[in-house]
Amino acid sequence: MPQDSKALQQKWTARITHARAHWATFHKRVRHNRNTVAGFNWNADPTGKDFYSLRANLIHGTISAVLPNVYARNPEISTTPTHSGADIKLFCKTLEKVTNRALEHAQLKNRAKSTVRAALTCSFGILKVMYQRDPSKDLYIQGRINDAQENLLAIEDLVRDLQAKDSSADHHHDAKRAELEELSKSLQEQTEVQSAEGLVIDRVLTENLLIDPSICEFWDYTDADWICQIIPMKRGQAEALYKKNLANAKIYQPGQGEPSHKKAKRLASMQMNAGSAPVTDDQQIAVLEIWDRTTQRVYTMVEGATEWLREPYSPPRAGERWYPFFLLPYQVVDGQFVGPSLVDLTERLQDEHNEARDRFNQDRDLCIPGWVASADINEKTIKKHSDSRFGEITIVDTEGKPLNQVIIPRGHPKIDPIVYDTSAVRYDWEQVTGLQDAARSTVVRPKTATEANILQRALSGRVFEFKDQIEDWLQEIAQYSAQVLLQELTKEQVERYMGSPITKTTMVNGELVMTMEKNYDWPELTKDRIFDMVDLRIRAGTTGAPDGIEDKESWLKVLPMITNLSIQMQNLQARGMDYEHIRNLLQETLLRYDDRIDSNLFVPNVERQAEGWSRDDDPSLGMNWFSERKQRTSAEMHYGSNLLKEETGNDASSK
């Protein structure tokens, strides 16, 4: 390795070490928050009550209530041209459909919901957007599209392992040889796509992203000098991918508190401290992918190694924002990078609630029914009284004394419900989380539709800020994805998304003319032109859970108005009259009703219907349509001329 390259690697090693120490406290809190939400005690007996000690896991319930209200479905993406003078409507439609399909195939919904849950639990969540083409040249992609390239990498790893055969481990190599044979059969049978490519979205754990510690506020992370992703990877997988011997790499240790065997952790710790014990193929190492915005380079190294895993490079087709990492916060605090998560805000309230409920149950356990008997009563009488059954008449020998002086029910301390009242905790919980009791399913069924609407509006208002942040975050992801797709996809690939051009037959001067109509437009542009060409927007409110009943009732109310205006426009358009004022009225009405609806979908186009039909249609039907249209037009002209004569006659008579 050149001396300069070695010095640069040592510099980055020192930076990573400093960043680890800087974020260590926060990362420890992240792991604590996850354990708090889960509620498991991995040090207890799994069959005992202490394994899940929480009486009521209110935090998990609150997260489950917030999630469907802020992200229940994929967003609706709309594309608009930034240059009003250019006619690129078809291009915008193509980009909109291609981006929507690419994000859907990349499992945006599952990844985004996991990230929202991470933001509620760990303060912020992270997504990484990349394009898969070649594993040896791509950035590291955890959720790769399944194809034969992964099997080829595994075969290379097995072959290299078999070539370095050691006579003391024959049984180990026999297993490797059998695994190699099965992989070869899999490739021969072609059970997977030979070479798949496309947009891929990875979710990065919060503690696996190190950001330059000099960043002060959260939204400045896109301007950070560098960002490093910690990638836990099996040693065998890393050696096959990067073609390096990584036997001296340090073993990656996940966060404490996760389910694992103590003995294995102690052994891993001993190997880490020793530094000389070799790493097995199945043990994980920490691969570091460092994004340096200052030099516009990406460095790949592994902790414990003394060389780059791959030569530093620049991403060939990045978006306008250089980093492919997209961070989603739950709360943002001025002047600080880390804001409180939902777990941080409610943990003490949950402890207070459970403590009050536990003490109430302990107090209630003291109220065990029993009897207090006089010392003068004999043992036989006491036994007979205790063994009495339901409906049985019990005879007690009181020796001439009143019964209430011989044996009476045992009293117990009186329970004061005010002492164990948790209404104050519920009030604090509502103020902190923004969720009312009804939103947490305390009220199972609202009494009236008005009550349900009021509760829904209250919930929407409380979580609107977080929901707005999610939509802005998704908009950045969509914009970045569209920019990457414009650089990566060819016209042939876009045609697979949009379909082949359509052949149409039109009537020109009494002759049938066949034309090819493109249903997509995919230009070849430079980066600067791509970034300035279009603007992608997330339609507001499209990610939340749909209110089916309310939407249907509103649609039934507005449908007659839309139908009436559409018929008026069709009639005016057929007569060649101006209908722009009605079109503007329809557009404004739909905009006030719901800005997600495109009014152009309800505007009829008589000229397009008259000009052509599919080549598969019967030509005689088209000729009949034209004859009927001609007769109707002549009749309308005759009616107009008669109407004009009548008006002229009336004017003359009036004069």
C-alpha positions as CSV (number, residue, x, y, z in Angstrom):
1,M,0.0,0.0,0.0
2,P,1.4,3.5,-0.8
3,Q,2.5,5.6,2.1
4,D,-0.1,8.3,1.4
5,S,-2.9,5.8,1.2
6,K,-1.9,4.3,4.5
7,A,-1.7,7.7,6.2
8,L,-5.2,8.5,4.9
9,Q,-6.6,5.3,6.2
10,Q,-5.0,6.0,9.6
11,K,-6.7,9.4,9.5
12,W,-10.1,7.9,8.9
13,T,-9.5,5.3,11.6
14,A,-8.9,8.1,14.1
15,R,-12.0,9.9,12.9
16,I,-14.2,6.9,13.3
17,T,-12.8,6.1,16.7
18,H,-13.6,9.7,17.8
19,A,-17.1,9.5,16.3
20,R,-17.8,6.2,18.1
21,A,-16.9,7.8,21.4
22,H,-19.0,10.9,20.7
23,W,-22.2,8.9,19.9
24,A,-21.6,6.1,22.4
25,T,-24.0,7.4,25.0
26,F,-26.8,8.0,22.5
27,H,-26.4,4.6,20.9
28,K,-26.6,3.0,24.4
29,R,-29.8,4.9,24.9
30,V,-31.1,3.6,21.6
31,R,-30.6,0.0,22.6
32,H,-32.3,0.8,26.0
33,N,-35.3,2.3,24.2
34,R,-35.7,-0.8,22.0
35,N,-35.6,-3.1,25.1
36,T,-38.2,-0.8,26.8
37,V,-40.6,-1.1,23.9
38,A,-40.1,-4.9,23.6
39,G,-40.5,-5.4,27.4
40,F,-38.5,-8.7,27.5
41,N,-36.1,-9.5,30.3
42,W,-33.6,-11.9,28.6
43,N,-31.9,-12.6,31.9
44,A,-35.0,-14.1,33.5
45,D,-36.6,-17.6,33.0
46,P,-38.6,-17.6,29.8
47,T,-41.4,-19.5,31.5
48,G,-41.6,-17.2,34.5
49,K,-43.6,-14.0,35.0
50,D,-40.5,-11.9,35.3
51,F,-39.6,-12.6,31.6
52,Y,-42.2,-10.0,30.6
53,S,-42.6,-7.9,33.7
54,L,-44.7,-5.0,32.3
55,R,-48.3,-5.1,33.5
56,A,-49.3,-2.7,30.7
57,N,-46.9,-1.9,27.8
58,L,-48.4,1.6,27.1
59,I,-45.5,2.7,24.9
60,H,-45.8,-0.2,22.5
61,G,-49.6,0.4,22.3
62,T,-49.1,4.1,21.6
63,I,-46.6,3.4,18.8
64,S,-49.1,0.9,17.3
65,A,-51.7,3.6,17.4
66,V,-49.6,6.4,15.9
67,L,-48.2,4.3,13.0
68,P,-51.3,3.7,11.0
69,N,-52.4,7.3,11.3
70,V,-49.2,8.8,10.0
71,Y,-48.1,6.0,7.5
72,A,-50.7,3.5,6.3
73,R,-50.0,3.3,2.5
74,N,-47.6,4.4,-0.1
75,P,-47.7,8.1,-1.0
76,E,-49.3,9.4,-4.2
77,I,-46.5,11.1,-6.2
78,S,-47.4,13.9,-8.7
79,T,-44.9,15.2,-11.2
80,T,-45.1,18.8,-12.6
81,P,-42.7,20.6,-15.0
82,T,-40.7,23.4,-13.6
83,H,-40.5,25.1,-17.1
84,S,-44.0,26.2,-18.0
85,G,-43.1,26.9,-21.6
86,A,-42.0,23.4,-22.4
87,D,-44.5,20.8,-23.4
88,I,-43.3,17.8,-21.4
89,K,-46.6,16.5,-20.0
90,L,-45.9,13.0,-21.4
91,F,-42.5,13.0,-19.9
92,C,-43.9,14.0,-16.5
93,K,-46.5,11.2,-16.8
94,T,-43.8,8.7,-17.7
95,L,-41.5,9.8,-14.8
96,E,-44.4,9.7,-12.4
97,K,-45.4,6.1,-13.3
98,V,-41.8,4.8,-13.5
99,T,-40.9,6.3,-10.1
100,N,-44.1,5.0,-8.4
101,R,-43.4,1.5,-9.8
102,A,-39.7,1.5,-8.8
103,L,-40.5,2.6,-5.3
104,E,-43.2,0.0,-5.0
105,H,-40.8,-2.8,-6.2
106,A,-38.2,-1.5,-3.7
107,Q,-40.7,-2.2,-0.9
108,L,-41.0,1.4,0.1
109,K,-43.9,0.8,2.4
110,N,-42.3,-1.9,4.5
111,R,-39.0,0.0,4.7
112,A,-40.7,3.4,5.5
113,K,-43.0,1.9,8.2
114,S,-39.9,0.4,9.9
115,T,-38.2,3.7,9.7
116,V,-41.2,5.6,11.2
117,R,-41.2,3.0,14.0
118,A,-37.5,3.6,14.5
119,A,-38.1,7.3,14.8
120,L,-40.7,6.8,17.5
121,T,-38.4,4.5,19.4
122,C,-34.8,5.8,18.7
123,S,-35.3,9.5,18.0
124,F,-34.7,9.1,14.2
125,G,-34.7,6.4,11.6
126,I,-32.6,6.1,8.4
127,L,-33.2,4.9,4.8
128,K,-30.6,4.4,2.1
129,V,-31.6,4.6,-1.6
130,M,-29.3,3.0,-4.2
131,Y,-29.4,1.5,-7.7
132,Q,-28.4,-2.1,-8.1
133,R,-26.4,-3.1,-11.2
134,D,-23.2,-5.0,-10.4
135,P,-22.2,-6.2,-6.9
136,S,-18.5,-5.6,-7.5
137,K,-19.1,-2.0,-8.5
138,D,-22.2,-1.0,-6.6
139,L,-22.3,0.5,-3.1
140,Y,-23.1,-2.0,-0.4
141,I,-26.7,-3.0,-0.7
142,Q,-28.1,-5.1,2.1
143,G,-31.5,-5.8,0.5
144,R,-30.2,-6.8,-2.9
145,I,-32.6,-8.0,-5.6
146,N,-32.4,-11.7,-5.8
147,D,-30.3,-12.8,-8.8
148,A,-27.6,-15.3,-9.8
149,Q,-24.8,-12.8,-9.0
150,E,-25.0,-13.6,-5.3
151,N,-24.7,-17.3,-6.0
152,L,-21.6,-16.6,-8.1
153,L,-20.0,-14.7,-5.3
154,A,-20.8,-17.5,-2.9
155,I,-19.2,-20.0,-5.4
156,E,-16.1,-17.9,-5.6
157,D,-15.8,-17.9,-1.8
158,L,-16.2,-21.7,-1.6
159,V,-13.7,-22.3,-4.4
160,R,-11.1,-20.1,-2.7
161,D,-11.7,-21.9,0.6
162,L,-11.3,-25.3,-0.9
163,Q,-8.0,-24.3,-2.6
164,A,-6.6,-23.3,0.8
165,K,-7.4,-26.8,2.2
166,D,-6.0,-27.9,5.5
167,S,-5.6,-31.6,6.2
168,S,-6.8,-31.1,9.8
169,A,-10.2,-30.0,8.7
170,D,-11.3,-32.5,6.2
171,H,-14.9,-32.7,7.5
172,H,-15.2,-28.9,7.2
173,H,-14.1,-29.0,3.5
174,D,-16.4,-31.9,2.8
175,A,-19.3,-29.7,3.8
176,K,-18.0,-26.8,1.7
177,R,-17.6,-29.1,-1.3
178,A,-21.2,-30.3,-0.9
179,E,-22.4,-26.7,-0.6
180,L,-20.5,-25.8,-3.8
181,E,-22.2,-28.6,-5.7
182,E,-25.7,-27.5,-4.6
183,L,-25.0,-23.9,-5.6
184,S,-23.8,-25.1,-9.0
185,K,-27.0,-27.1,-9.5
186,S,-29.0,-24.0,-8.6
187,L,-27.3,-21.9,-11.3
188,Q,-27.8,-24.7,-13.8
189,E,-31.5,-24.8,-13.0
190,Q,-31.7,-21.0,-13.3
191,T,-34.1,-20.6,-10.4
192,E,-33.3,-16.9,-10.1
193,V,-33.0,-14.0,-12.5
194,Q,-29.5,-14.1,-14.0
195,S,-28.8,-10.4,-13.6
196,A,-31.3,-8.2,-11.9
197,E,-31.1,-4.4,-11.6
198,G,-33.3,-1.7,-10.2
199,L,-33.9,0.7,-7.3
200,V,-33.2,-0.7,-3.9
201,I,-34.0,0.8,-0.5
202,D,-32.2,-0.3,2.6
203,R,-33.0,0.5,6.2
204,V,-30.0,1.4,8.3
205,L,-30.1,0.9,12.1
206,T,-29.8,4.2,14.0
207,E,-26.6,3.1,15.8
208,N,-25.0,2.0,12.6
209,L,-24.7,5.5,11.1
210,L,-21.9,7.7,12.3
211,I,-22.2,11.4,11.4
212,D,-19.5,14.0,11.7
213,P,-19.6,15.1,15.4
214,S,-19.2,18.8,14.3
215,I,-22.8,18.9,13.1
216,C,-24.9,20.8,15.7
217,E,-28.5,20.7,14.4
218,F,-30.4,17.8,12.9
219,W,-31.4,19.2,9.5
220,D,-27.7,20.1,8.8
221,Y,-26.8,16.5,8.4
222,T,-26.9,16.8,4.6
223,D,-24.1,19.4,4.9
224,A,-21.9,17.2,7.1
225,D,-18.4,16.7,5.9
226,W,-18.7,13.0,6.1
227,I,-21.1,10.2,7.1
228,C,-20.0,6.6,7.8
229,Q,-22.2,3.5,7.7
230,I,-21.3,0.6,9.8
231,I,-22.1,-2.6,8.0
232,P,-22.1,-5.9,10.0
233,M,-21.1,-8.6,7.5
234,K,-20.0,-12.2,7.6
235,R,-16.4,-12.6,7.0
236,G,-16.9,-15.1,4.2
237,Q,-19.3,-12.8,2.5
238,A,-17.0,-9.9,2.8
239,E,-14.0,-11.8,1.4
240,A,-16.1,-13.0,-1.6
241,L,-17.4,-9.5,-2.3
242,Y,-14.1,-7.6,-1.9
243,K,-11.6,-10.4,-2.8
244,K,-9.5,-9.7,0.4
245,N,-8.2,-11.9,3.2
246,L,-9.9,-10.6,6.4
247,A,-8.8,-13.2,8.9
248,N,-7.3,-10.4,11.1
249,A,-10.4,-8.2,11.1
250,K,-12.1,-7.4,14.5
251,I,-15.3,-9.2,15.4
252,Y,-18.3,-7.1,15.3
253,Q,-20.3,-7.1,18.6
254,P,-24.0,-6.1,18.5
255,G,-25.5,-4.0,21.3
256,Q,-25.9,-5.6,24.7
257,G,-29.3,-6.7,25.9
258,E,-30.2,-8.6,22.8
259,P,-31.0,-12.3,23.0
260,S,-27.7,-14.2,22.8
261,H,-25.8,-16.7,24.7
262,K,-23.6,-15.3,27.4
263,K,-20.9,-17.8,26.8
264,A,-20.7,-16.9,23.1
265,K,-20.4,-13.2,24.0
266,R,-17.7,-13.9,26.5
267,L,-15.8,-15.9,23.9
268,A,-16.2,-13.1,21.3
269,S,-15.0,-10.6,23.8
270,M,-11.9,-12.7,24.6
271,Q,-11.2,-13.0,20.9
272,M,-11.6,-9.2,20.4
273,N,-9.3,-8.4,23.2
274,A,-6.7,-11.0,22.1
275,G,-6.6,-9.6,18.6
276,S,-4.8,-12.7,17.4
277,A,-7.6,-15.3,17.2
278,P,-8.7,-15.9,13.6
279,V,-12.3,-14.9,12.6
280,T,-14.4,-17.8,11.3
281,D,-16.5,-17.5,8.1
282,D,-19.8,-17.1,9.9
283,Q,-18.6,-14.5,12.4
284,Q,-19.5,-10.9,11.7
285,I,-17.0,-8.1,11.1
286,A,-17.6,-4.4,10.8
287,V,-17.3,-3.0,7.3
288,L,-17.1,0.8,7.2
289,E,-18.4,2.7,4.2
290,I,-17.3,6.3,4.5
291,W,-19.0,9.0,2.4
292,D,-16.7,12.1,2.3
293,R,-18.6,15.0,0.9
294,T,-15.5,17.2,0.9
295,T,-13.6,15.1,-1.6
296,Q,-16.7,13.6,-3.2
297,R,-15.2,10.1,-2.6
298,V,-16.4,6.9,-0.9
299,Y,-13.9,4.9,1.2
300,T,-14.4,1.3,2.2
301,M,-12.5,-0.3,5.0
302,V,-12.9,-2.8,7.8
303,E,-12.0,-2.5,11.4
304,G,-8.8,-4.3,12.2
305,A,-7.5,-4.5,8.6
306,T,-4.7,-2.4,7.2
307,E,-5.8,-1.7,3.6
308,W,-8.9,-0.5,1.7
309,L,-11.4,-3.1,0.9
310,R,-11.8,-1.4,-2.5
311,E,-10.1,1.5,-4.1
312,P,-11.7,4.9,-3.2
313,Y,-14.2,5.9,-5.9
314,S,-16.9,8.5,-6.7
315,P,-20.5,7.4,-7.1
316,P,-21.1,7.5,-10.9
317,R,-24.8,8.5,-10.8
318,A,-25.7,10.2,-7.6
319,G,-28.7,12.6,-7.1
320,E,-28.6,16.3,-6.5
321,R,-28.1,15.8,-2.8
322,W,-24.9,13.8,-2.6
323,Y,-25.7,11.5,0.4
324,P,-28.0,8.6,-0.2
325,F,-29.1,8.5,3.4
326,F,-32.4,10.0,4.4
327,L,-33.0,10.6,8.1
328,L,-36.5,10.9,9.7
329,P,-36.7,12.5,13.2
330,Y,-39.6,12.3,15.6
331,Q,-38.9,15.6,17.4
332,V,-36.4,18.3,16.6
333,V,-34.8,20.4,19.3
334,D,-33.2,23.7,18.5
335,G,-29.5,23.7,18.8
336,Q,-29.2,19.9,19.3
337,F,-28.8,17.0,16.9
338,V,-30.7,14.4,19.0
339,G,-34.3,15.1,20.0
340,P,-36.4,13.1,22.4
341,S,-38.2,10.0,21.1
342,L,-41.6,8.8,22.1
343,V,-40.0,6.3,24.5
344,D,-38.0,9.1,26.1
345,L,-41.1,11.2,26.6
346,T,-43.3,8.5,28.1
347,E,-41.0,6.0,29.9
348,R,-41.4,7.5,33.4
349,L,-45.2,7.9,32.9
350,Q,-45.4,4.2,32.0
351,D,-43.4,3.3,35.1
352,E,-45.7,5.5,37.2
353,H,-48.8,3.9,35.8
354,N,-47.6,0.4,36.2
355,E,-46.3,1.1,39.7
356,A,-49.7,2.4,40.8
357,R,-51.5,-0.6,39.3
358,D,-49.0,-3.0,40.9
359,R,-49.5,-1.4,44.4
360,F,-53.3,-1.5,43.9
361,N,-53.2,-5.2,43.2
362,Q,-50.9,-5.8,46.2
363,D,-53.4,-3.9,48.4
364,R,-56.3,-5.9,46.9
365,D,-54.5,-9.1,47.7
366,L,-54.7,-8.2,51.4
367,C,-58.5,-8.4,51.2
368,I,-58.6,-12.2,51.4
369,P,-61.9,-13.4,53.0
370,G,-61.5,-15.1,56.3
371,W,-63.1,-15.6,59.8
372,V,-62.2,-14.6,63.3
373,A,-63.3,-17.1,66.0
374,S,-63.4,-16.9,69.8
375,A,-60.8,-18.9,71.6
376,D,-63.5,-20.6,73.6
377,I,-64.9,-22.4,70.6
378,N,-63.6,-26.0,70.1
379,E,-61.7,-27.2,67.1
380,K,-64.4,-29.5,65.7
381,T,-66.8,-26.7,65.4
382,I,-64.3,-24.5,63.5
383,K,-63.5,-27.3,61.1
384,K,-67.2,-28.0,60.4
385,H,-67.7,-24.3,59.7
386,S,-64.8,-24.1,57.3
387,D,-65.9,-27.2,55.4
388,S,-69.4,-26.0,54.8
389,R,-70.6,-26.0,51.2
390,F,-72.8,-23.6,49.2
391,G,-76.4,-23.8,50.4
392,E,-75.6,-25.9,53.4
393,I,-76.9,-25.0,56.9
394,T,-73.9,-24.9,59.2
395,I,-74.5,-25.6,62.9
396,V,-72.1,-24.0,65.3
397,D,-72.1,-24.8,69.0
398,T,-71.8,-21.3,70.6
399,E,-72.2,-22.7,74.2
400,G,-75.0,-20.3,74.9
401,K,-73.3,-17.2,73.5
402,P,-74.5,-15.1,70.6
403,L,-73.1,-16.2,67.2
404,N,-71.6,-12.9,66.4
405,Q,-69.6,-13.1,69.6
406,V,-68.2,-16.5,68.7
407,I,-67.2,-16.2,65.0
408,I,-67.3,-13.2,62.7
409,P,-65.9,-12.4,59.2
410,R,-62.4,-11.0,59.3
411,G,-62.0,-7.4,58.3
412,H,-59.5,-5.9,55.9
413,P,-57.9,-2.5,55.3
414,K,-60.1,-0.1,53.3
415,I,-58.8,0.6,49.8
416,D,-58.7,4.3,48.9
417,P,-59.2,4.5,45.1
418,I,-57.9,8.1,44.9
419,V,-54.4,6.9,46.0
420,Y,-54.2,4.6,43.0
421,D,-56.0,6.8,40.5
422,T,-54.0,7.1,37.1
423,S,-56.1,9.9,35.5
424,A,-53.2,12.3,36.1
425,V,-50.9,9.9,34.2
426,R,-53.3,9.7,31.3
427,Y,-53.6,13.5,31.2
428,D,-49.8,13.8,31.0
429,W,-49.6,11.1,28.5
430,E,-52.1,12.9,26.2
431,Q,-50.2,16.2,26.5
432,V,-46.9,14.5,25.7
433,T,-47.9,12.2,22.9
434,G,-50.8,14.1,21.4
435,L,-53.1,11.0,21.5
436,Q,-56.4,11.0,23.3
437,D,-57.9,8.1,25.0
438,A,-60.2,7.5,22.0
439,A,-57.1,7.3,19.7
440,R,-55.6,4.7,22.0
441,S,-58.8,2.6,21.7
442,T,-60.1,3.3,25.2
443,V,-63.4,4.2,23.5
444,V,-64.2,1.2,21.4
445,R,-67.1,2.6,19.4
446,P,-68.1,6.3,19.1
447,K,-71.7,7.0,19.8
448,T,-72.3,9.2,16.8
449,A,-70.7,10.0,13.5
450,T,-70.1,13.5,14.7
451,E,-68.2,12.3,17.7
452,A,-66.1,10.1,15.5
453,N,-65.3,13.0,13.2
454,I,-64.3,15.2,16.2
455,L,-62.0,12.5,17.5
456,Q,-60.4,11.9,14.1
457,R,-59.8,15.7,13.6
458,A,-58.3,16.0,17.1
459,L,-56.0,13.1,16.4
460,S,-55.0,14.5,13.0
461,G,-54.2,17.8,14.5
462,R,-52.0,16.3,17.2
463,V,-49.9,14.2,14.9
464,F,-50.0,16.6,12.0
465,E,-46.4,17.9,12.5
466,F,-44.9,14.4,12.5
467,K,-47.0,13.5,9.5
468,D,-45.9,16.6,7.7
469,Q,-42.2,15.6,8.4
470,I,-42.9,12.1,7.0
471,E,-44.3,13.5,3.8
472,D,-41.4,15.9,3.3
473,W,-39.0,13.0,3.9
474,L,-40.8,10.8,1.4
475,Q,-40.8,13.7,-1.1
476,E,-37.0,13.9,-0.8
477,I,-36.7,10.2,-1.4
478,A,-39.0,10.3,-4.4
479,Q,-37.1,13.3,-5.9
480,Y,-33.7,11.6,-5.4
481,S,-35.1,8.3,-6.8
482,A,-36.4,10.0,-9.9
483,Q,-33.0,11.7,-10.5
484,V,-31.2,8.3,-10.2
485,L,-33.7,6.6,-12.5
486,L,-33.3,9.3,-15.1
487,Q,-29.6,8.6,-15.2
488,E,-29.8,4.8,-14.9
489,L,-32.7,3.6,-17.0
490,T,-32.6,3.3,-20.8
491,K,-35.5,3.7,-23.2
492,E,-35.9,0.0,-23.5
493,Q,-36.2,-0.4,-19.8
494,V,-38.8,2.4,-19.6
495,E,-40.8,0.7,-22.3
496,R,-41.1,-2.4,-20.1
497,Y,-42.7,-0.1,-17.5
498,M,-45.0,1.9,-19.8
499,G,-45.7,-0.6,-22.7
500,S,-44.9,-0.5,-26.4
501,P,-46.2,2.4,-28.6
502,I,-49.8,2.1,-29.7
503,T,-50.8,1.9,-33.4
504,K,-53.8,4.1,-34.2
505,T,-55.9,4.5,-37.3
506,T,-57.3,8.0,-38.2
507,M,-59.4,9.3,-41.1
508,V,-57.6,12.0,-43.1
509,N,-59.3,13.4,-46.2
510,G,-61.4,10.3,-46.5
511,E,-58.5,7.9,-46.2
512,L,-57.4,5.7,-43.3
513,V,-54.0,6.6,-42.0
514,M,-52.1,4.4,-39.5
515,T,-49.8,6.2,-37.0
516,M,-47.7,5.2,-34.1
517,E,-48.5,7.0,-30.8
518,K,-45.9,7.0,-28.1
519,N,-47.2,6.4,-24.6
520,Y,-44.0,7.4,-22.9
521,D,-41.2,10.0,-23.2
522,W,-37.7,9.4,-21.8
523,P,-35.1,12.0,-22.8
524,E,-31.3,11.7,-22.5
525,L,-30.3,14.7,-20.5
526,T,-27.3,15.9,-18.5
527,K,-27.2,15.9,-14.7
528,D,-27.9,19.7,-14.4
529,R,-30.8,19.4,-16.9
530,I,-32.3,16.5,-15.0
531,F,-32.2,18.2,-11.6
532,D,-33.9,21.3,-13.1
533,M,-36.4,19.5,-15.3
534,V,-39.2,18.4,-13.1
535,D,-40.5,18.7,-9.6
536,L,-41.9,15.7,-7.7
537,R,-44.5,16.3,-5.0
538,I,-46.2,14.1,-2.5
539,R,-49.9,14.8,-2.4
540,A,-50.8,15.9,1.1
541,G,-52.6,13.4,3.3
542,T,-52.0,10.4,1.0
543,T,-49.9,8.4,3.5
544,G,-52.5,8.3,6.4
545,A,-55.2,5.7,6.9
546,P,-58.1,6.3,4.6
547,D,-61.5,7.1,6.2
548,G,-63.7,4.9,4.0
549,I,-67.1,5.9,5.2
550,E,-66.5,9.7,5.3
551,D,-64.8,9.6,1.8
552,K,-67.7,7.7,0.3
553,E,-70.3,10.1,1.7
554,S,-68.4,13.1,0.5
555,W,-67.9,11.6,-3.0
556,L,-71.6,10.8,-3.3
557,K,-72.3,14.5,-2.6
558,V,-69.9,15.9,-5.1
559,L,-70.5,13.3,-7.9
560,P,-73.7,14.9,-9.3
561,M,-72.0,18.3,-9.6
562,I,-69.0,16.7,-11.5
563,T,-71.3,14.8,-13.8
564,N,-73.3,17.9,-14.6
565,L,-70.3,20.1,-15.4
566,S,-68.7,17.3,-17.5
567,I,-71.9,17.0,-19.6
568,Q,-72.0,20.8,-20.1
569,M,-68.4,20.8,-21.3
570,Q,-69.0,17.9,-23.6
571,N,-72.0,19.7,-25.2
572,L,-70.1,23.0,-25.6
573,Q,-67.1,21.3,-27.0
574,A,-69.2,19.4,-29.5
575,R,-70.7,22.6,-30.7
576,G,-67.3,24.3,-31.0
577,M,-68.1,26.8,-28.2
578,D,-65.8,28.0,-25.5
579,Y,-66.0,25.9,-22.3
580,E,-63.0,27.2,-20.4
581,H,-65.1,28.9,-17.7
582,I,-66.8,25.6,-16.8
583,R,-63.5,23.8,-16.8
584,N,-62.0,26.4,-14.4
585,L,-65.1,26.0,-12.2
586,L,-64.7,22.2,-12.1
587,Q,-60.9,22.6,-11.3
588,E,-61.5,25.0,-8.5
589,T,-64.3,22.9,-7.0
590,L,-62.2,19.8,-7.0
591,L,-59.3,21.7,-5.6
592,R,-61.4,22.8,-2.6
593,Y,-62.9,19.3,-2.2
594,D,-59.6,17.3,-2.4
595,D,-56.4,18.6,-4.0
596,R,-55.3,15.0,-4.8
597,I,-57.9,14.7,-7.6
598,D,-56.8,15.7,-11.1
599,S,-59.6,17.7,-12.8
600,N,-58.3,16.8,-16.3
601,L,-59.5,13.3,-15.8
602,F,-63.1,14.5,-16.0
603,V,-62.8,16.7,-19.1
604,P,-64.2,15.0,-22.2
605,N,-62.3,15.2,-25.5
606,V,-64.7,15.0,-28.4
607,E,-62.1,15.7,-31.0
608,R,-60.0,12.7,-29.9
609,Q,-63.0,10.5,-30.0
610,A,-63.8,11.6,-33.6
611,E,-60.3,11.4,-35.0
612,G,-59.5,7.8,-34.3
613,W,-60.0,4.4,-32.9
614,S,-58.0,1.3,-32.4
615,R,-56.9,-0.7,-35.4
616,D,-58.6,-3.7,-33.9
617,D,-62.0,-2.0,-34.0
618,D,-64.4,-2.6,-36.9
619,P,-63.9,0.2,-39.5
620,S,-67.6,0.1,-40.3
621,L,-68.3,1.2,-36.7
622,G,-66.1,4.2,-37.3
623,M,-67.9,5.1,-40.6
624,N,-71.2,4.8,-38.9
625,W,-70.0,7.1,-36.1
626,F,-68.9,9.7,-38.6
627,S,-72.2,9.6,-40.5
628,E,-74.2,9.9,-37.3
629,R,-71.9,12.8,-36.2
630,K,-72.4,14.5,-39.6
631,Q,-76.1,14.2,-39.4
632,R,-76.2,15.5,-35.8
633,T,-73.9,18.4,-36.8
634,S,-76.1,19.4,-39.8
635,A,-79.2,19.2,-37.6
636,E,-77.6,21.5,-35.0
637,M,-76.7,23.9,-37.8
638,H,-80.3,23.8,-39.1
639,Y,-81.6,24.4,-35.6
640,G,-79.2,27.4,-35.1
641,S,-80.2,29.0,-38.4
642,N,-83.9,28.7,-37.6
643,L,-83.3,30.1,-34.2
644,L,-81.4,33.1,-35.8
645,K,-84.3,33.7,-38.2
646,E,-86.8,33.7,-35.3
647,E,-84.7,36.2,-33.3
648,T,-84.2,38.4,-36.4
649,G,-88.0,38.4,-37.0
650,N,-88.8,39.2,-33.5
651,D,-86.4,42.1,-33.6
652,A,-87.9,43.4,-36.8
653,S,-91.5,43.2,-35.4
654,S,-90.5,44.9,-32.2
655,K,-89.0,47.7,-34.2
